[in-house]
Amino acid sequence: MSIRITGMDVPHTAALPRVDVAPEIELGVDKGGLPAGRVSVRFDDVRMRELR
Amino acid sequence: MLREAPSTRRLSKVRWWAALVVGSAAVLLALACGERLPPDDAPPPDGGTSSDAQLGDGALVTDGGFCTPDDSTLFCTDFERAPVETGWTKPIVTGDGTIDLDDASFVSPTNAFLSSASTTTGIATLFRSAPVVPRSFELDFDFRMEPGSESIARFLTLRVADTAYVRLSSLMSDAAQTHGIYVKTSVAGVDSDSLATTLPPLVWAHCNITVRPTEDGGGAA
């Protein structure tokens, strides 16, 4: 398996084992344990699609 | 914060993508042509009524026409329906984290998901588990850094296997509030972390994460 991320200056790929769980997405600001300081992010149009 | 006209948003997005140096020309061209933005006056795909429940379990959550019914879709939302967590498995909000729908800027009209936190315990996320275990899948979404962001935070975690996940983080890198966007992959405890791009505030960016077997053309690290 592999993962490929596009839409960035540096496309990122990584070898992965097979998908063996239902994919889980957690979207939004997560400061958990990181230094304090405001971060605000806006999101729109999220789509997860099976590839056949 | 000023609402951006759809034409302005599209133009700024085209400029942004045109400025990128991306290894995949096909992807760059598709985005530069505005593929991710529906026509400004396009009607909802079902003539104006909500189109969720096509796949059950809230797979499609739309009132704005982004989520066209499609049997390959595992989950889709354009954040047009209140409350903001509609269609998601659960919201996760701790510390001073806040989540909300907001119409100050969006990609598909007329709302977006606004997430903010400041304290070290602040979490403001939406969680969703896909309904099936697909052999291959892709995740697409649009995001932008908001003014006033001054620190570091994770903003996406995608678990793709029992021991593998992808994580995106932002780190403000200068006084102009340019943000470094970092990609981390963790596979069986082996982590890889790299700067993927830099992004000024108020610029919408698009991200596609594709997970597929290497023999299907996914390539290797």
Interface residues (C-beta under 8 A of the other chain):
Chain A: M1 S2 I3 R4 I5 T6 G7 M8 D9 V10 P11 H12 T13 A14 A15 L16 P17 R18 V19 D20 V21 A22 P23 E24 I25 E26 L27 G28 V29 D30 K31 G32 G33 L34 P35 A36 G37 R38 V39 S40 V41 R42 F43 D44 D45 V46 R47 M48 R49 E50 L51 R52
Chain B: L20 V21 V22 G23 S24 V27 L31 R36 F66 C67 D70 S72 T73 L74 F75 C76 T77 D78 F79 I92 T94 G95 G97 I99 D102 S105 F106 V107 S108 N111 A112 F113 L114 S115 S116 A117 S118 T119 T120 T121 G122 I123 A124 T125 L126 F127 R128 S129 A130 P131 V132 V133 P134 R135 S136 F137 E138 L139 D140 F141 D142 F143 R144 M145 E146 P147 G148 S149 E150 S151 I152 A153 R154 F155 L156 T157 L158 R159 V160 A161 D162 T163 A164 V166 S170 I181 V183 T185 V187 A188 S192 S194 L195 A196 T197 T198 W204 A205 H206 C207 N208 I209 T210 V211 R212 P213 T214 D216 G218 G219 A220 A221
